Amino acid sequence: MSSWFSSAPVLPFPAEPVVRVVDPVASTVATSPPLAINSLVASPDDFKWRTNVPSATEAFTFYLTLSNGTYILAQMTLRMYNSDKTKYASTLSPSMSSFKVSDDKLSVACEQMQFTYNSTTRGYTLVFDLGVDVAAVKVVLTPTDAPFKVNNGRLPFGTKDSDGFVDAAFYPRHEAKGTVSFEGSTTNVVGWGSSSHVVQCKPQVPAKWNFVNLQNEKDAIMLYEFDLPKGAKCTSIGAVIRNGRTIAVTTTNRSVHVQKQNDSKFSGYDVPTQLFIVLIGKTQDSGEDVHVEISIVQKNLLDAIDVLAQLPYLLKVFIQTFITAPYVYQWYEDVSAKVTIGKDSFTVDGKAFIECAFLLKE
């Protein structure tokens, strides 16, 4: 979700041990109002780089869960989190002359990075080359099902476009295969992942974001959610993938911050330490009821990011004019989701990347 990253050490959080408490009853959770789903199938046009939307940010983000225990987040940054707790982070700062968008606007390349679209598979090849002795990635991503969008791809912040909006399209499930190099050691890897193309017009409008990407060998669950200030509005998109196929896209969802601790030594925000997530919808093919519940006590904090501290001075002044105090928290957790489809119930167990971003002090 976020396009801001740091390689600084993570400060200890939470300060106090977290003891799980009883989650709210799902039927009592105030979920997001459903969106008018005009289209569930996204086309290649929805993934074209725009680069020219005024007052907007644009990000193409890939989230990869690999079989060797490594988690990779790729954007204009490469972040690698290894099972032995080592990690690598590098944010690219390409010159405008080196940043090249293909004629069809579906691929992009610059120094040390390439995202190349394959029109046959509708997948991508990701290449990062920071040097084999440092970090390098070459991974081919093949989607297991069609990409999707909701509300014709536009998620408004208000009643008109001038209030701001998010244009978003998602690949909820890729198969991944390739090589990863870290500190001189190269490994063949396979795995799974998801990706999103997001353009935010007036990105300073939302107060906070929640993002969850749960993946295993066959299944996946995704949540993408933002809140406007003072509880004015919550917009939430969920997806349930079963055996590689997207069986449901939901817009009646909620990520509840069940327990929170104030991170007084870093951000000053009340940061969640226990989440309860609800997704409610219908299957795409048969219209059966879909209900998902996920309970998470976050124990494995990957990063806590002070966004302004990572920006050049002039950009920092510009951002701070609109966003008073942006901070991002990221976790990687073992998660078990309870899923009910009609009369059939099952669990989806896997690794989940969780991100909570705070933009405004309320």
N, C-alpha and C positions, 0 to 999 in steps of 0.2 A: 504494500500500500504506500508506504512512505518512500520518499526519494532522498532522505538525508541520513548519512551514516558516519560513524566514527570508528577509529581504531584504538581509542583510549581505553585503559583498564576499566572494568566495570566496578563501581563502588558497591560495597556490601549492601544488599537489600533482599528481603526485609530485615529490619533491625531486630525484630522479635520473631521467634518461631511461630509458624502458622499451624493451628490445630483446626482440622476440618469441622465446620458446623453444618447443621441441616440446611439443605438447599430449599428455596421456595418451592411450593407446589406449582407445577407447570401451568395449571389452569388459572392461576392467579397472576401470572406474569403479564405485564402490559406490553404486548408485542407491537411491532411496527405496523402501521396501516398498510394493507395490501396495495401494490402498484398495479396499474393497468398494464398487463403483459401483452403488448402489441406484437412482439416477435420474440421467439426463443432461439432462433437460429441466426448467428452472426455470420456475416460474409467477410471476405478478405478486405473489403472497403473499411470495415470497422477496425481493422488493425493497421491501417495506413498511418505512417507518421505525418503529422500536420505541420508542426514547427512554426506555425504562423498565427496561432490563435492569440489575440491580445489579452493581456492580464490573466494568463493561464500558465499552468505547469503541465508537462507531458511526461509520462513514464511508461515504459514497457518493462515489466518485471517478471522474472522467472524464479520459481521456487522449486528446488530439487531435493528430494529425499533419496539418498543413495544407499545401496546395499552394504557398503563398507562402513556405514555409520556416519558418513559425512553429510552435512546439510549445506547446500549452496543457495545463496541469494544473489542473483545477477541483475544488474540494471546498468547505470553508468558507474556502478561500483561492483566489485567482486568481493563477496564475503563467504568464507569457508569456515565451518565449525566442525571439528573432527571429534570422533568418539573419545579420544584421549584428552579432551578439553583444550587442545591447542586450537588456535584459530588464526585466520589471516583476513585482513581487510584493506582494500585499496580503492579509493575513489578516483576515477579518471577525470582529468581536466583537459580535454582535447582542445586544440585551437579550432576556431571556426573553419579555417581552410581545410583541416584534416577530417572534419565531421561530414561524412558523405552519406546522403540518402539515395537509394537506388531510384531509377526512373519510375518504377511502379510504386515507390514509397512503402514497400513492404520489408525492405532490408536496410541495414545501416552499418557503417564501418567507420572506425577512426583508429588512431594509434592504439595498439594493444588490444583491440576489441572488434568483434564482428558478430552481428545477429543476421543470419541469412535465411530468408524464407524459401521453402520448397513448395512450389505450386502443385506438385503431384501429390505429396502426402499432406500438404497444408501444415507442415511442421516447420521446425527451425533447427539450424545448427548454431550453437553458441561457441565462440572462440574467445578466450582471454589468454594473452601471452605476456605475463610479467617476468618471464624468464623461468626455465625449468627449475633453477636453484631457488627460486622464490615461490611462484605459484603460476600454474597454467591449467587451463580447462579447454577441452574440446569434446563437446557432447552433442549428439543428435537427438532431437526430441520429436517423437511421432505421436500425434493426438490419437486417443482411443475412441473418440466420438467428436461430433461437431461442436464448435464453440457456440456460446450463447450470449445474449444480451436481454435485458428486460426494459419495458417502457420505451421500446424502440431505441434503446441504448442511452437515453438521456435521463439522468436523475436530478431533478431540479432542487435548488435550495429554497426557492420561493415560488411565486405564482407566474413569474416571467423570466426569460433568459437573462435579463439585465441584473437579476438578483443573484446570479451565479448558478453553476450546475456542474455535474460530473458526467462526462461521456465515458462509458465503460463497456468493455467486451472481455469475455473470459474464455480461456481454455481450462476447464477444471481438471483435466487429466491428460498427461503425456506419459509415454514410456521413454526412458532415457537410457542411452548407451554411449560410452566413450571412454576418455582417459582423463585423469586428474593428476596433476603433479604438485607436490608440496615439499619444499626444502630438499630438492634433488631426487625425491622418490616418486616414480610414476606408477599409477595403479589403473588397471582396467576396471571400469565400474558399470553397473546397471542400476536402474532405479525408476522413480516415478516423480511426477511433478505437475505443477499447474503454472499458468501464466495469465497476465492481464495487461491490457492496453487501456490507459486511463488518461483523460485530459480533464483537468480541473480549471474551470473559469471562476475566478475569485476564490482561490483556495483558502483564503483567510476566513471565510464565512463559518465553516463548521467549528464546533468547540472541541470535539474529540472523535476518534475513529477506533473501531475494533476490527481486527482481521484474524481469522483462524484458517489454517490449511492443514487438514488431517489426511494422511496418506498411508496406505499399506499396499501389499502385493496386488490386491484386486479392487479395493474400494477406496473411496475418498469422500470427505465432507468439507465444504468450504463455507465461510461466512465473511461477508464484506459489509460493513455497517458504519454509518456516521450519524452524529447527533448535532443538531443546531444548538446555539446557546440557550441556557435556562430552560431546557426541556421542551423547546418550541416544536421540535420535529425529530423523529428518528426514521431513517431510511435504511433498509436492510435487505440484502440479497443472500440467499443460501443455495447450495446445490448438494444433491445426494447422488453419488456415483456408485453403482453396483456392478461388479464384474466388468469394469471399464466403461460402462454405459451411464450416461446421465439420465437417471430415472425420474428426477424431480428437480425443479427450480422453484424456490420458495421466496416469498416476499413478506410473510408474516412471521417474524423472527425477533429474537432479542438476546443480547449478551448482558447478563446481570452481573454487576460487580458485588458479589455476595459479601466478601470481606475486603477491606482496604486498610493500608497503612500509609501514613503521611511520610513521604520521603523528604524530610526536613533538611537533610544534609546535602541534597542534590537539586531536586526540582521544586520542592514545596507542594507538589500535587499529592492527592490521595490516590495511591496506585493500587490496583486490584491485586489481591493475593489468593483469592478464590473466585472462580467464574462459574456461572450456571448459564448454559446456552440452550435456547429452545428454537427449533425450526418447525414450522407448520405449513403444509401445503397439500398438493395433489400430484399423483404420478402423471407423467406426460401422456402415456399411452392409454391407460385404463381409467384414469380419474380417481384412483383409490386414495384414501387418506394417508398422508405422510406425517409422521411425528418423530422428531429427533430430540433427545436430551443428552447434554454433555456436562459433566461436572469436573472441574479442574482446580486443583490446588497447585499454584505455580511455585516450583522449587528450583528450576534450572534457568536462571536469568542469563541470557546471552549478552545483552547489551542494554545500557541505559544511555541515551544520547541527548546531549544538550545541543539542539540544532544550531542555535546562533553561534555557539563556540566553534562550530566547524566551518563557518562561512567566511569568505573574504570580507573586509571591512565595508566596502560600498554595498555589496549585496546584503550584508547583515543590517545596515541602516535601512535599506529598502524593505526587507522582510519585517523588521521590528516595527516599522510604521503601521503594519497591518496585523501582525501576529505577535502578541505581547510576550508570550513565553512558551515557545514550542519545545516539547520534549517527547521522545519516543522510547518505549520499553518493549523488549523482545525476549521471548522465552521459547524453549524447545522441550516438549514434555511427552511422556508416555500417556496416552489418552484412550479411554474406552467410551464410545458413543452408543447409546441405546436407541435403536431405530425400529419403528413400527410402520409397516406398509400393509394397509388393510388389516387382515388378521394375522399376518406374519411378523414375528419379532426376531431381531438378531442384534448382535453387537458388531461394531466396527472398531477394532483395536489397531492402534498404530502410533506413529510419531506425529506430533502436531507442532507447527510453528504458529506462535501467537504473538500478535503485535497490538499494543494499545498506544495511541498517540494523543497527546494533550496539546492543544493549540492556544487556548485562552483561559485565563484565570476568571472564574465566574463568581 
